[in-house]
Amino acid sequence: MSQHNREIGKIGEDLAVQYLFSQGYEIVDRNFRTEHGELDLVAKDCGQFVFVEVKTRTSQRFGYGEYAVNKKKLKAMIFAAETYLAEQQAAADNWRLDVIVIECSSPNAVPDVRHFINVGLEVGDE
């Protein structure tokens, strides 16, 4: 991943944190890494763990951000979420996966934030 893409991703994650905080979420961790992938954000919503994938786009050149979260990515998120819960010795039945897409075409533009709640749990059933 290029330095530019890392910077764009960091900006998107910071915007997602601001958005979640404004919605009443508690941010408990960022960039939790496992051998199978990374969780961009770990939050809590009314006591429920929320594992968030953030996709940031500066154009539609590569499509909508939500389409970049495919079954392989969702399976990696599920594994990472289960690893996180085990390490925290937290209840393994009170969590969900969310996706936040940040689109911003220029530094001065107001970002568009789309929040997809409780995505992909059926993937774990395959």
N, C-alpha and C positions, 0 to 999 in steps of 0.2 A: 504494500500500500504506500502511495506517495506521501510525502510530507504535507502537500496541499490537501489530500483527502483526509489525513489524520486531523488537520486543523479544522476542516469543514465538519468532520464527525464530532470533534470536541465542542465546537460551537453549537451544533445540533443537540448534543447531550445536555449542555448547559441550558439551552432554551427549553428542553423537555423537563429538566429539573424545575425550572421556574414555573412552567405550566402545571406540573403535578402539584407543586407546593401551593399554587393558587387554587387548585381544586381540592385542597385539604389533605393531600397525601403526605406521609412522612417518608423522607428519603433515608434509607438505612445503609446503602452500600452502592458503590459505583465500580464498574469494570471488574467484576468478580470472574476470575479465570479458572477454568478447569482444563483437563487434558483434551476434552472434546469441544471446547468452545468457551465463549465469554457471555456473561450477562451484562448488558450495558448499565442498567439501573435495577436496583432492588428497592422497592418501596413498600409501604404498608398503607392500606385503605381500610379503615374501620377494623383494624386488627388482622386483616387478611394480607398475606405476602403477595406482592405483585412483581413479577419479573418482566422487565420491559426491554424490548428491542427497539432501538432508535435508528431510524433511517432518515438521513438528511439529503436533500436534493437541491441543487442550484439551478436545475433545468429539467425538462422532461426527456432529455436526450437518451437516458437509459431507462425510461419508463417510470411509472409510479413507484414510490418507495415500498408500498405495501406488497407489491408483486415480487419484491426481492426476498421476502420472507417465505421461502418454499418449505416443503415437507422436511427436507434434510435439515434446514435451519431450525425448524420447530422441534424436531427430534433432539437436536443438540441443545436447544433451550430447555427442553424437558429434563434431559440428563443433568445439565448444569443446575437447574432449579432443585432437583432431587439431591444433588451433591451439596448445594448450599444449605438446604433444610437439614440434612444429616449432620453437617458440620456445626450448625447452630443448635442442634438438638431441638428443633422446632417440630410442631405437628405437621405431618406429611399430607394432611387432607384439607388444609385451609390455604390454598394458593391458586393463582391464575397467571396466565401469560397475556401480556398486552403488547401492542405495537404502537409506537408513536412515529408519525411521519412529519418531518419538518421540511417545508418547501420555502425557499427564499431566493429570488432571482438576482438580488443585488444587496450589498451591505446596508443600503438605506431603506430597503423595502420592509414592510411589516411581514413577518413570517406567517405562513399558513400552517397551522398545527392540526393534524388529524389524529385522533386517539381511537384505536380499535381495542375494545375491551374483551377479555376472555376469549382469545383466539387459539385455535389449534389443539385443544386438549384431546380431541378425537384421534389425533395423529398417534398418540401413545397406544392406541388400541390395535394398531396394525400388527 
